[in-house]
């Protein structure tokens, strides 16, 4: 592999991240407007279309990696994305302003996130996620969506992505088709380029999947949180991260395992334990009713820096 090829792969990763962000946003905007035309409520739209839209890159990339037999990248993407969302996305928001705590969101989405992370650790412990285990996760997704549908609020909805005015129908359809194409193309490009880079640099596929790929697929969550900061809706970030993390495990990982059993390296256990510890720490702070401070946000981001160093130097 030549230096030119490496440079092209790096450019491909950057292009893939941009494609995933614009694709997921376009897909969501088009789907939201059509759902409104059909008379669906804002609650139903938010808890299904918008929430799933920000997790679409994880779904696509994980499924693509699973079909290619790249279990480490598939699972590493989900575990790494969830860690990144908690440490970086919430950390960045907390650096700008204290994140208020909604106890109802923490009790519901926080509890689901903790349980799903424990289940994921149990499934990963034998270094294989089977189709049966994928089915269990997918069944959990259906149950979680049912709970969300019955919820009386939509505070975990990144509503900043919804449009204020309804464009022509043809434009809505074009948004959906174009967004889907961008997400699928970006996801495939990210998996391919990341695999090539891992091979060239001699870095384990798990390390690439749990860092570079994970950060790339978490772009929508980070962007939504930054938009929330600008619009003064800090509370959106917390619900978005907790809900997206649960959807990543139940939906993206569950569907990927249904497509093809996922084999992983022992490093998967270490990082999933790290995810469980980080999730427990953040949820413990939130369960006490405290807001996340700037200091805590900075410390959370520091843990992610330490993890990235460990992934590349100690694997």
C-alpha positions as CSV (number, residue, x, y, z in Angstrom):
1,X,0.0,0.0,0.0
2,X,1.6,3.3,-1.2
3,X,1.7,6.6,0.6
4,X,-0.8,7.9,-2.0
5,X,-3.2,5.1,-1.2
6,X,-3.0,5.9,2.5
7,X,-3.6,9.6,1.8
8,X,-6.6,8.7,-0.3
9,X,-8.0,6.4,2.5
10,X,-7.6,9.3,5.0
11,X,-9.5,11.6,2.7
12,X,-12.1,8.9,2.2
13,X,-12.7,8.7,5.9
14,X,-13.2,12.4,6.1
15,X,-15.6,12.4,3.1
16,X,-17.5,9.4,4.6
17,X,-18.0,11.3,7.9
18,X,-19.4,14.4,6.0
19,X,-21.6,12.1,3.9
20,X,-23.0,10.4,7.0
21,X,-23.8,13.7,8.7
22,X,-25.5,15.3,5.7
23,X,-27.1,12.1,4.6
24,X,-28.7,11.4,8.0
25,X,-29.9,15.0,8.3
26,X,-31.4,15.0,4.9
27,X,-33.1,11.6,5.5
28,X,-34.6,12.9,8.7
29,X,-35.8,16.2,7.4
30,X,-37.6,14.5,4.4
31,X,-39.1,11.8,6.6
32,X,-40.3,14.3,9.2
33,X,-42.1,16.4,6.6
34,X,-43.9,13.4,5.0
35,X,-44.9,12.1,8.5
36,X,-46.4,15.5,9.2
37,X,-48.3,15.4,5.9
38,X,-49.7,12.0,7.1
39,X,-50.9,13.6,10.3
40,X,-48.6,11.9,12.7
41,X,-48.1,13.8,16.0
42,X,-44.8,15.6,16.9
43,X,-44.3,13.0,19.7
44,X,-44.5,10.0,17.4
45,X,-42.3,11.7,14.8
46,X,-39.7,12.7,17.3
47,X,-39.5,9.4,19.2
48,X,-39.3,7.3,16.0
49,X,-38.1,9.1,12.9
50,X,-35.8,11.7,14.3
51,X,-34.3,9.6,17.1
52,X,-33.6,6.7,14.6
53,X,-32.2,9.2,12.1
54,X,-29.3,10.3,14.3
55,X,-28.5,6.6,14.9
56,X,-28.7,5.8,11.2
57,X,-24.9,5.9,10.6
58,X,-24.3,3.3,13.3
59,X,-27.0,1.1,11.8
60,X,-25.5,1.3,8.3
61,X,-21.8,1.0,9.2
62,X,-22.4,-1.8,11.7
63,X,-24.6,-3.8,9.2
64,X,-22.1,-3.2,6.4
65,X,-19.2,-4.4,8.5
66,X,-21.2,-7.4,9.6
67,X,-22.0,-8.4,6.1
68,X,-18.3,-8.1,5.2
69,X,-17.3,-10.4,8.0
70,X,-15.6,-7.6,10.0
71,X,-17.0,-8.3,13.4
72,X,-14.4,-6.2,15.3
73,X,-15.4,-3.1,13.3
74,X,-19.1,-3.8,13.6
75,X,-19.1,-4.3,17.4
76,X,-16.3,-1.8,18.0
77,X,-18.3,0.9,16.2
78,X,-21.2,0.4,18.6
79,X,-19.2,0.2,21.8
80,X,-16.9,3.0,20.7
81,X,-19.8,5.2,19.6
82,X,-21.5,4.8,22.9
83,X,-18.4,5.7,24.8
84,X,-17.8,8.7,22.5
85,X,-21.3,9.9,23.0
86,X,-21.0,9.9,26.8
87,X,-17.5,11.1,27.1
88,X,-17.2,13.6,24.2
89,X,-20.7,14.7,23.2
90,X,-21.9,15.2,26.8
91,X,-18.4,16.4,27.8
92,X,-18.4,19.1,25.1
93,X,-21.9,20.3,26.1
94,X,-21.0,20.4,29.8
95,X,-17.9,22.5,29.0
96,X,-20.2,25.2,27.5
97,X,-22.9,25.0,30.2
98,X,-24.1,22.8,33.0
99,X,-26.4,20.1,31.7
100,X,-29.7,20.1,33.6
101,X,-31.1,16.7,34.7
102,X,-34.5,15.5,33.9
103,X,-35.2,12.7,36.4
104,X,-37.9,11.1,34.2
105,X,-35.5,10.8,31.3
106,X,-32.7,9.4,33.6
107,X,-35.1,6.9,35.1
108,X,-36.4,5.7,31.8
109,X,-33.6,6.0,29.3
110,X,-30.8,5.7,31.8
111,X,-32.2,2.4,33.2
112,X,-32.6,1.1,29.7
113,X,-29.0,2.1,28.8
114,X,-27.6,0.4,31.9
115,X,-29.4,-2.8,31.3
116,X,-28.6,-3.0,27.6
117,X,-24.9,-2.4,28.3
118,X,-24.9,-5.2,30.8
119,X,-26.6,-7.5,28.3
120,X,-24.1,-6.5,25.6
121,X,-21.3,-7.4,27.9
122,X,-22.8,-10.8,28.7
123,X,-23.2,-11.5,25.0
124,X,-19.7,-10.3,24.1
125,X,-18.1,-12.3,26.9
126,X,-17.8,-15.4,24.8
127,X,-16.3,-13.3,21.9
128,X,-19.3,-14.1,19.6
129,X,-22.7,-12.4,19.3
130,X,-25.0,-15.0,17.7
131,X,-28.1,-14.6,15.7
132,X,-30.2,-15.6,18.7
133,X,-28.6,-13.0,20.8
134,X,-29.2,-10.5,18.0
135,X,-32.8,-11.4,18.0
136,X,-33.0,-10.8,21.8
137,X,-31.5,-7.4,21.3
138,X,-33.9,-6.6,18.5
139,X,-36.9,-7.7,20.6
140,X,-35.6,-5.3,23.3
141,X,-35.6,-2.6,20.7
142,X,-39.3,-3.2,19.9
143,X,-40.1,-3.1,23.6
144,X,-38.1,0.1,24.1
145,X,-39.9,1.8,21.2
146,X,-43.2,0.8,22.8
147,X,-42.1,2.4,26.0
148,X,-41.2,5.6,24.2
149,X,-44.5,5.6,22.3
150,X,-46.3,5.5,25.6
151,X,-44.2,8.2,27.1
152,X,-45.8,11.5,27.9
153,X,-42.8,13.6,26.8
154,X,-40.4,13.9,23.9
155,X,-37.5,15.5,25.6
156,X,-35.0,13.0,24.3
157,X,-35.8,14.2,20.8
158,X,-33.2,16.2,18.8
159,X,-36.0,18.4,17.4
160,X,-33.5,20.9,16.1
161,X,-33.4,18.7,13.0
162,X,-37.0,19.3,12.1
163,X,-37.9,21.9,9.6
164,X,-40.3,24.8,10.4
165,X,-42.0,24.9,7.0
166,X,-43.2,22.2,4.7
167,X,-41.4,22.1,1.3
168,X,-43.0,20.6,-1.8
169,X,-43.6,16.8,-1.8
170,X,-41.0,16.2,-4.5
171,X,-38.4,17.9,-2.4
172,X,-39.2,15.8,0.6
173,X,-38.9,12.6,-1.4
174,X,-35.6,13.8,-2.8
175,X,-34.4,14.5,0.7
176,X,-35.2,10.9,1.7
177,X,-33.7,9.3,-1.4
178,X,-30.6,11.5,-1.4
179,X,-30.1,11.1,2.4
180,X,-30.3,7.3,2.2
181,X,-27.8,7.2,-0.7
182,X,-25.4,9.4,1.2
183,X,-25.6,7.4,4.4
184,X,-25.2,4.0,2.7
185,X,-22.4,5.3,0.5
186,X,-20.7,7.0,3.4
187,X,-21.0,4.0,5.6
188,X,-19.5,1.6,3.1
189,X,-16.7,4.1,2.3
190,X,-15.9,4.5,6.0
191,X,-15.7,0.7,6.6
192,X,-13.6,0.1,3.6
193,X,-11.1,3.0,4.2
194,X,-10.9,2.2,7.9
195,X,-10.1,-1.4,7.2
196,X,-7.4,-0.5,4.7
197,X,-5.8,1.9,7.2
198,X,-5.9,-0.7,10.0
199,X,-4.2,-3.2,7.7
200,X,-1.5,-0.7,6.6
201,X,-0.6,0.6,10.0
202,X,-0.8,-2.8,11.7
203,X,-3.5,-1.5,14.1
204,X,-6.1,-4.0,15.2
205,X,-9.4,-3.7,13.4
206,X,-11.1,-3.4,16.8
207,X,-9.0,-0.3,17.7
208,X,-10.0,1.4,14.4
209,X,-13.7,0.5,14.8
210,X,-13.8,1.6,18.4
211,X,-12.2,5.0,17.7
212,X,-12.0,6.4,14.2
213,X,-15.2,4.7,12.9
214,X,-17.1,5.2,16.1
215,X,-16.3,9.0,16.2
216,X,-17.4,9.2,12.5
217,X,-20.7,7.6,13.1
218,X,-21.3,9.8,16.2
219,X,-21.2,12.9,14.1
220,X,-25.0,13.5,14.1
221,X,-25.2,13.2,17.9
222,X,-22.4,15.7,18.3
223,X,-23.8,18.1,15.7
224,X,-27.3,17.9,17.3
225,X,-25.8,18.8,20.7
226,X,-23.9,21.7,19.3
227,X,-27.0,23.0,17.7
228,X,-28.9,22.6,21.0
229,X,-26.2,24.7,22.7
230,X,-26.6,27.5,20.1
231,X,-30.4,27.4,20.5
232,X,-30.3,27.2,24.3
233,X,-31.8,23.8,24.5
234,X,-29.2,22.0,26.5
235,X,-31.5,19.4,28.0
236,X,-32.0,17.9,24.5
237,X,-28.4,16.7,24.5
238,X,-28.8,14.5,27.5
239,X,-31.9,12.7,26.3
240,X,-30.4,12.4,22.8
241,X,-27.3,10.7,24.0
242,X,-29.0,8.3,26.4
243,X,-31.6,7.3,23.9
244,X,-29.2,7.0,21.0
245,X,-26.9,4.8,23.0
246,X,-29.7,2.4,23.8
247,X,-30.8,2.3,20.2
248,X,-27.3,1.6,19.1
249,X,-27.0,-1.5,21.2
250,X,-30.6,-2.8,20.7
251,X,-31.1,-1.8,17.1
252,X,-27.8,-1.5,15.3
253,X,-26.0,-4.3,17.1
254,X,-29.1,-6.5,17.1
255,X,-29.8,-6.2,13.4
256,X,-26.1,-6.7,12.5
257,X,-26.0,-10.0,14.5
258,X,-29.2,-11.1,12.8
259,X,-27.5,-10.5,9.5
260,X,-24.4,-12.4,10.4
261,X,-23.0,-13.7,13.8
262,X,-20.3,-11.3,15.0
263,X,-16.9,-12.6,16.1
264,X,-14.7,-10.2,18.1
265,X,-11.3,-10.1,19.8
266,X,-10.8,-10.1,23.6
267,X,-10.3,-6.4,23.4
268,X,-14.1,-6.1,23.0
269,X,-14.6,-7.3,26.6
270,X,-12.2,-4.6,27.9
271,X,-13.9,-1.8,26.0
272,X,-17.4,-2.9,26.9
273,X,-16.3,-3.0,30.6
274,X,-15.0,0.6,30.1
275,X,-18.4,1.5,28.6
276,X,-20.2,0.0,31.5
277,X,-18.0,1.8,34.0
278,X,-18.4,5.1,32.2
279,X,-22.2,4.6,31.9
280,X,-22.5,3.8,35.5
281,X,-20.5,6.8,36.6
282,X,-22.5,9.2,34.4
283,X,-25.8,7.7,35.5
284,X,-24.8,7.8,39.1
285,X,-24.2,11.6,38.8
286,X,-27.5,12.1,37.0
287,X,-29.5,9.9,39.4
288,X,-28.4,12.1,42.3
289,X,-30.2,14.9,40.5
290,X,-27.1,16.9,39.9
291,X,-26.3,18.7,36.7
292,X,-23.1,17.9,34.9
293,X,-20.5,20.6,35.6
294,X,-17.7,21.9,33.4
295,X,-15.1,20.1,35.5
296,X,-17.0,16.8,35.1
297,X,-17.3,17.4,31.3
298,X,-13.6,18.0,31.0
299,X,-12.8,14.9,33.0
300,X,-15.2,12.9,30.8
301,X,-13.4,14.1,27.6
302,X,-10.0,13.3,29.3
303,X,-11.1,9.7,29.7
304,X,-11.8,9.4,26.0
305,X,-8.3,10.8,25.2
306,X,-6.8,8.2,27.5
307,X,-8.8,5.4,25.8
308,X,-7.7,6.4,22.3
309,X,-4.1,6.4,23.4
310,X,-4.5,3.0,25.0
311,X,-6.3,1.6,21.9
312,X,-3.4,2.6,19.6
313,X,-0.4,2.1,21.9
314,X,-1.4,-0.9,24.0
315,X,-3.3,-3.2,21.5
